[in-house]
Amino acid sequence: MSTVIGLRLADGREVVVKARADDGRATSCVAAQHRLAESGFPCARPLTPAVRAGSLAVHAEEFRPGGEVLRGDSPYVAVRYAEVFARSMALLADFVVAPPRPSPRWSRWDHTDSGLWPAIDFLDERDQGAVPAHVIDTAERVRRRLLAAGMPCVLGHADYEAQNLRWHGDEVWAVHDWDSLAWQPEAALVGAASAAFANVGQPTLAPIESSEAFMATYQDVRERVFTAPELEVAWAASLWTAAYNARWEALHGQAPLSGEAVRVQAGERLRRAAA
């Protein structure tokens, strides 16, 4: 999705240059990343704004190597990830920037394309009959609930997976992939992160008790309690990305990790979502 190149400059500095298709999102995403870094949040500090180079959006940032992936999907691990997510959301809460639209394709449940899924040519041209019926049913019910929410949108990380963070023990060292910021309701962003935080490699779905711990910790750190409708939206959003990933698996002939997790967990998550 992007090209990332490490460079050692003549003055000895080590930097990273990132180039990706210019879809209009990069300027806002890099500006938000800069805000977080300047506020002391553990992420690479951009050294330039995003600029256009032909059809690409390009920026440079500091090189922030090191750290380990914090693996596991237990409630204990969920709490660690939720604390960091809450910190990022608090710092972005009053940051004014043009909304980075459209959302990343795996969190684009608010699309205006015809049909259930956002229009993505390289997926739509495949045999849709391969997608299990339970995945389609789950996605339809989740999307109806999310579209009915009518909640204000905020900035938040929409690809909050273990593979995008690095840690020193229980201390987070770096959060990467700020191109994946989205403009969605806060509860939806929290719910999606609560389901995806443990993903390394092929994604799946965290256990329900771990998503529950994530949501509870987030509310504790932010010192606010979600309303009943917000909790429903969070549980609904916890299934959307998993359903998207299950569709991806089916269309690419991969092992159905997300598909099986959706089959097992959808009933309870949909119940909590009132979907």
Buried (B, 14 or more C-beta within 10 A) or exposed (E): EEEEEEEEEEEEEEBBBBBBEBEEBBBBBBBBBBBBBEBEBBBBEBBEBBBEEEEBBBBBBBBBEEBEEBEBBBBEBBBBBBBBBBBBBBBBEEBEBEBBBBBBBBBBBBBEEEEBBBEBEEBEEBEBEEBBEBBBBBBEBBBEBBEBBEBEBBBBBBBBBBBBBBBEEEEBBBBBBBBBBBBBBBBBBBBBBBBBBBBBEEBBBBBBEBBBBBBBBBBBBBEEEBEEBBBBBBBBBBBBBBBBBBBBBBBEEBEBBBBBBBBEBBEEBBEBBBB
